[in-house]
Amino acid sequence: MTTKKTVSLEDWNKKLSQVHINKQDLNKLIMNYLTIEGYKDAAEKFSREARIQPNMNLEHITDRMSIRNAIQEGDINGAMEQVNDLDPEILDTNPRLFFHLQQQKLIELIRAGKLDEAIQFAQEELAPRGEEHPEFLVELERTMALLAFDDSRKSPVGDLLDHAQRQKIASELNAAILQAQSQDKDPKLPTAS
């Protein structure tokens, strides 16, 4: 069992004042965050002001943000086309990501009230993936449960229709793109060289 230690504000401020952060490391940390999270304009301005080179080609940020925006708008087909144009290997080599994108497409069909199309899509595209990867079946069943309710948003699985679900898929895809481009997929502190 771990015990929590309470630190007074005075002790905290004293310890904090003893920490010295190298400005160059701090600038690298900020640039890392801006590029990974897709703040291209801010990264360009920060690059000029701090005289630090970004850790990636800033044009790649535009591609990633276009894909992220497509997902956040519910245009899963458009996002998948853009990913395939960027690097077809990303979806070909990541069955879990591909399943999640297909699952999100199913959610978008249900959201749009295209229930017959949703059922057909689930049978033709997602059910075979569930057979290939049984670990996907629980997620598929949870998504299909949306069809069982008149008002899916108020159902026990209504969270799948929240914007946060789109954001989750967009973040997962963004991380996969960054990894394919041999970039950090999560913002983090720079390591000592």
Phi, psi and chi 1 to 4 in degrees:
 res  aa     phi    psi   chi1   chi2   chi3   chi4
   1 MET       -  131.5 -178.0  174.7  179.6      -
   2 THR   -96.0  146.3   60.3      -      -      -
   3 THR  -109.6  145.2   57.9      -      -      -
   4 LYS   -90.4  137.4  -68.1 -176.4 -179.6 -178.3
   5 LYS  -104.9  130.0 -179.8  179.6  177.9 -175.8
   6 THR   -92.2  131.0  -55.9      -      -      -
   7 VAL  -113.0  131.0  177.6      -      -      -
   8 SER   -71.2  158.3   71.8      -      -      -
   9 LEU   -60.2  -38.7 -178.9   58.4      -      -
  10 GLU   -63.0  -46.4 -177.4  179.6  -40.2      -
  11 ASP   -64.1  -40.4  -72.9  -17.1      -      -
  12 TRP   -60.9  -49.4  175.3 -103.7      -      -
  13 ASN   -61.9  -37.6  -74.4  -29.9      -      -
  14 LYS   -63.9  -46.5 -178.4  179.4  175.8 -175.4
  15 LYS   -66.2  -39.0  -72.5 -179.7 -177.7 -171.7
  16 LEU   -64.3  -37.3 -167.5   57.4      -      -
  17 SER   -68.6  -19.7   70.0      -      -      -
  18 GLN   -86.1   -8.4  -65.2  170.6   -7.5      -
  19 VAL   -87.5  128.3  174.2      -      -      -
  20 HIS  -117.1  121.5  -60.2  -73.8      -      -
  21 ILE  -108.0  126.9  -60.1  173.1      -      -
  22 ASN   -66.5  128.5  178.0  -53.6      -      -
  23 LYS   -59.2  -38.5 -174.1  169.7 -179.0  159.1
  24 GLN   -61.5  -43.1 -176.7   71.8   12.7      -
  25 ASP   -65.3  -40.4  -72.3  -17.1      -      -
  26 LEU   -63.6  -41.9 -175.3   58.7      -      -
  27 ASN   -63.4  -39.4  -73.5  -16.1      -      -
  28 LYS   -63.6  -40.3  -74.1  179.3 -177.0  177.8
  29 LEU   -62.1  -45.4  173.2   66.0      -      -
  30 ILE   -64.2  -44.4  -67.3  167.3      -      -
  31 MET   -63.1  -41.5 -178.5   58.7   76.9      -
  32 ASN   -57.2  -47.8  174.9  -92.1      -      -
  33 TYR   -61.4  -47.9  176.1   81.6      -      -
  34 LEU   -61.3  -42.2  -66.7  172.5      -      -
  35 THR   -74.2  -41.6   55.3      -      -      -
  36 ILE   -68.4  -38.4  -73.0  177.0      -      -
  37 GLU   -82.9   -5.2  -67.7  -58.8  -46.6      -
  38 GLY    90.7   22.5      -      -      -      -
  39 TYR   -90.9   73.9  -61.4  108.3      -      -
  40 LYS   -59.9  -51.0 -179.6 -176.4  175.8 -163.3
  41 ASP   -60.3  -43.9  -66.7  -18.8      -      -
  42 ALA   -64.9  -38.6      -      -      -      -
  43 ALA   -64.8  -40.1      -      -      -      -
  44 GLU   -63.0  -46.3  -71.9  172.0  -21.3      -
  45 LYS   -65.2  -44.1  -71.6  177.0 -175.7  173.2
  46 PHE   -63.6  -37.6 -173.4   71.7      -      -
  47 SER   -59.1  -43.4  174.9      -      -      -
  48 ARG   -69.1  -47.1  -73.6 -170.8  -58.7  -88.6
  49 GLU   -67.4  -41.6  -70.2  176.3   13.3      -
  50 ALA   -91.5   -4.3      -      -      -      -
  51 ARG    52.4   51.3  -65.6 -173.5 -179.9  110.3
  52 ILE  -129.5  138.7 -176.7  172.4      -      -
  53 GLN   -83.2  137.8  -71.6  -59.4  -49.4      -
  54 PRO   -63.6  155.2    1.0    1.0      -      -
  55 ASN   -85.4    8.6   53.8  -11.5      -      -
  56 MET  -158.1  166.3   68.7  176.1   63.9      -
  57 ASN   -67.7  121.4 -179.5  -21.7      -      -
  58 LEU   -67.4  -20.5  -66.2 -179.0      -      -
  59 GLU   -66.4  -27.0  -69.0  -50.3  -48.5      -
  60 HIS   -65.4  -27.9  -69.4  166.7      -      -
  61 ILE   -63.1  -41.3  -66.2  174.8      -      -
  62 THR   -58.9  -45.2  -57.0      -      -      -
  63 ASP   -61.1  -47.4  -64.1  -26.4      -      -
  64 ARG   -63.2  -39.6  -72.3 -172.3  -64.0  111.8
  65 MET   -72.1  -31.8  -68.6  -51.6   97.7      -
  66 SER   -64.1  -41.7  177.4      -      -      -
  67 ILE   -66.3  -44.4  -67.2  166.3      -      -
  68 ARG   -60.4  -44.1  174.3  178.2  -87.1  177.4
  69 ASN   -63.0  -39.1  -70.4  -21.2      -      -
  70 ALA   -60.0  -44.6      -      -      -      -
  71 ILE   -64.7  -44.7  -69.8  175.5      -      -
  72 GLN   -65.2  -22.2  -70.3  175.1  -20.6      -
  73 GLU   -91.2   -2.2  -67.5  168.1    3.6      -
  74 GLY    86.9    8.9      -      -      -      -
  75 ASP   -91.9   76.6 -178.9    9.9      -      -
  76 ILE   -70.3  -40.4  -53.0  -53.0      -      -
  77 ASN   -60.6  -43.9  -76.1  -20.8      -      -
  78 GLY   -61.3  -41.8      -      -      -      -
  79 ALA   -64.0  -43.1      -      -      -      -
  80 MET   -66.3  -37.8  -69.5  173.4   69.0      -
  81 GLU   -62.5  -44.2  -73.6  173.9   17.0      -
  82 GLN   -63.5  -39.6  -70.5 -179.8   61.6      -
  83 VAL   -63.6  -44.5  170.5      -      -      -
  84 ASN   -65.5  -34.2  -77.2  -33.4      -      -
  85 ASP   -66.4  -37.8  -71.3  -14.9      -      -
  86 LEU   -72.2  -49.0 -173.8   65.3      -      -
  87 ASP  -167.1   98.4 -177.4   -7.7      -      -
  88 PRO   -61.6  -20.7    4.7   -6.6      -      -
  89 GLU   -64.8  -27.2  -66.4  -82.1  -41.4      -
  90 ILE   -58.1  -49.2  -67.7  171.1      -      -
  91 LEU   -81.0  -31.1  -62.5 -179.6      -      -
  92 ASP   -66.9  -30.4  -70.3  -15.2      -      -
  93 THR  -103.5    4.3   59.1      -      -      -
  94 ASN  -131.8   82.2 -167.2  -26.7      -      -
  95 PRO   -61.4  -33.1   12.0  -19.0      -      -
  96 ARG   -66.3  -44.7  176.7  171.0  -63.7  -75.5
  97 LEU   -62.7  -45.1  173.9   62.0      -      -
  98 PHE   -60.5  -42.7 -175.0   70.5      -      -
  99 PHE   -60.6  -44.2  172.8   79.4      -      -
 100 HIS   -63.3  -36.7  -75.5  154.7      -      -
 101 LEU   -67.0  -42.4  -73.0  164.7      -      -
 102 GLN   -65.0  -39.9  -65.1  -74.4   68.9      -
 103 GLN   -60.8  -42.6  176.7 -171.2   26.8      -
 104 GLN   -65.3  -36.4 -170.4   61.9   39.2      -
 105 LYS   -61.8  -41.7 -178.1  176.3  177.1  179.5
 106 LEU   -61.2  -44.0  175.6   61.0      -      -
 107 ILE   -59.6  -41.3  -68.5  167.4      -      -
 108 GLU   -66.8  -36.3  -61.6  -56.1  -26.7      -
 109 LEU   -64.2  -43.0  -71.0  169.3      -      -
 110 ILE   -64.8  -43.4  -65.4  168.7      -      -
 111 ARG   -57.7  -38.5 -178.7 -168.7  -42.8  -89.0
 112 ALA   -80.7   -2.3      -      -      -      -
 113 GLY    78.0   15.6      -      -      -      -
 114 LYS   -91.3   69.4  -61.4  177.4  179.9  178.4
 115 LEU   -70.6  -41.3  -55.7 -174.0      -      -
 116 ASP   -62.4  -43.4  -69.3  -23.6      -      -
 117 GLU   -64.0  -37.8 -166.6  176.5  -24.8      -
 118 ALA   -63.5  -45.1      -      -      -      -
 119 ILE   -64.0  -44.7  -68.3  169.1      -      -
 120 GLN   -61.6  -44.0 -177.3  178.4   -6.8      -
 121 PHE   -61.2  -44.0  179.3   76.2      -      -
 122 ALA   -62.1  -42.5      -      -      -      -
 123 GLN   -67.5  -41.9  -70.2  172.1  -23.0      -
 124 GLU   -83.8  -34.8  -66.9  174.3    3.1      -
 125 GLU  -106.6  -43.7  -60.3  -65.9  -28.7      -
 126 LEU   -90.2  -38.3  -69.3  171.5      -      -
 127 ALA   -58.2  -44.7      -      -      -      -
 128 PRO   -61.0  -33.7  -23.2   31.9      -      -
 129 ARG   -68.1  -34.7  -58.6 -141.1 -175.2  -66.8
 130 GLY   -66.4  -33.6      -      -      -      -
 131 GLU   -69.8  -39.8  -69.8  174.7   10.1      -
 132 GLU   -70.5  -35.9  -67.7  171.3   17.3      -
 133 HIS  -131.7   87.1  -58.7  -83.3      -      -
 134 PRO   -54.9  -24.3  -21.7   29.9      -      -
 135 GLU   -64.5  -16.8   66.5  -88.1   18.1      -
 136 PHE   -83.6  -15.2  -61.9  160.7      -      -
 137 LEU   -61.3  -39.2  -73.1  175.6      -      -
 138 VAL   -62.1  -44.1  171.7      -      -      -
 139 GLU   -65.7  -39.1  -67.7  178.1   78.7      -
 140 LEU   -65.0  -45.0  178.1   56.2      -      -
 141 GLU   -61.0  -41.3  -70.8  169.9   -2.0      -
 142 ARG   -62.5  -41.4 -170.1  166.2 -175.5  -90.5
 143 THR   -68.0  -43.3  -55.2      -      -      -
 144 MET   -63.7  -25.5  -67.2  -59.1  -68.8      -
 145 ALA   -62.2  -22.0      -      -      -      -
 146 LEU   -57.9  -29.7  -71.9  168.5      -      -
 147 LEU   -72.7  -17.0  -64.1  168.4      -      -
 148 ALA   -82.4   -6.3      -      -      -      -
 149 PHE  -118.7  141.3  -62.5   91.8      -      -
 150 ASP   -63.8  -43.7  -70.0  -28.8      -      -
 151 ASP  -115.2   90.4 -172.8   -7.1      -      -
 152 SER   -59.3  -32.0  -60.5      -      -      -
 153 ARG   -63.3  -30.3  -70.6 -166.8 -179.3  -79.5
 154 LYS   -95.4    7.2  -66.1 -178.6 -179.8  175.0
 155 SER   -81.6  167.9   72.6      -      -      -
 156 PRO   -62.2  -18.1  -20.8   29.6      -      -
 157 VAL  -110.8   17.1  -68.7      -      -      -
 158 GLY   -61.6  -20.2      -      -      -      -
 159 ASP   -61.3  -22.5   60.9  -64.5      -      -
 160 LEU   -64.3  -21.9  -67.3  172.7      -      -
 161 LEU   -92.1   -3.9  -63.7  169.3      -      -
 162 ASP   -72.6  156.2  -68.9  -16.8      -      -
 163 HIS   -60.2  -30.3 -178.5   73.7      -      -
 164 ALA   -60.2  -30.8      -      -      -      -
 165 GLN   -66.2  -44.3  172.3   66.8   21.5      -
 166 ARG   -61.6  -42.1  -73.8  178.1  175.3  171.4
 167 GLN   -62.8  -39.8 -179.0   62.4   39.9      -
 168 LYS   -61.0  -45.7  179.1  177.1  122.3 -176.7
 169 ILE   -67.1  -41.4  -60.2  -55.1      -      -
 170 ALA   -61.4  -41.0      -      -      -      -
 171 SER   -67.4  -40.1  -66.2      -      -      -
 172 GLU   -62.7  -43.4 -178.4 -179.2   -2.7      -
 173 LEU   -68.5  -40.9 -177.7   52.6      -      -
 174 ASN   -58.0  -44.0 -173.8   52.1      -      -
 175 ALA   -63.1  -39.4      -      -      -      -
 176 ALA   -66.9  -39.2      -      -      -      -
 177 ILE   -64.7  -46.1  -66.7  168.1      -      -
 178 LEU   -59.9  -42.2  -74.0  165.6      -      -
 179 GLN   -64.3  -40.9 -168.6  168.6   20.4      -
 180 ALA   -64.4  -29.0      -      -      -      -
 181 GLN   -90.1   12.3  -65.1  172.9  -17.4      -
 182 SER    56.9   41.8  -60.4      -      -      -
 183 GLN  -114.6  163.1  -59.4  -67.0  -32.1      -
 184 ASP   -61.5  141.2  -68.3  -24.0      -      -
 185 LYS   -98.0  -13.4   61.2 -178.9 -175.6  170.1
 186 ASP  -130.2  140.3  -62.8  -51.0      -      -
 187 PRO   -62.5  139.8  -13.6   22.3      -      -
 188 LYS  -157.7  167.9   58.0 -173.9  173.5 -175.4
 189 LEU   -68.1  145.6  -70.2  168.9      -      -
 190 PRO   -68.7  146.9   21.2  -27.5      -      -
 191 THR   -89.9  153.4   57.4      -      -      -
 192 ALA   -68.0  132.5      -      -      -      -
 193 SER   -91.5      -  -58.0      -      -      -
